[in-house]
């Protein structure tokens, strides 16, 4: 599955967004091909934010499948399952 990655602006310096992405990417293995937003050939977007406000979500409201990470308490496997359509669109929900 092709998935674009987007990071928030990083106003929370205690949340390592890049480290979270590397853990998710490792968990996904070959099941996800990571793209940039400008490539436009993706089926979903992984939005990694450092707080519950998730400012970039407003810019992505027209996108049908956005998985939003707002904390680092989720196992990467759960995030991958949600990206692949086996869970909630907001990875912070149960």
Secondary structure as GFF3:
##gff-version 3
##sequence-region A 1 94
A	DSSP	beta_strand	2	7	.	.	.	ID=ss1
A	DSSP	alpha_helix	17	28	.	.	.	ID=ss2
A	DSSP	three_ten_helix	29	31	.	.	.	ID=ss3
A	DSSP	beta_strand	33	35	.	.	.	ID=ss4
A	DSSP	three_ten_helix	37	39	.	.	.	ID=ss5
A	DSSP	beta_strand	44	48	.	.	.	ID=ss6
A	DSSP	three_ten_helix	55	60	.	.	.	ID=ss7
A	DSSP	beta_strand	66	69	.	.	.	ID=ss8
A	DSSP	alpha_helix	76	83	.	.	.	ID=ss9
###
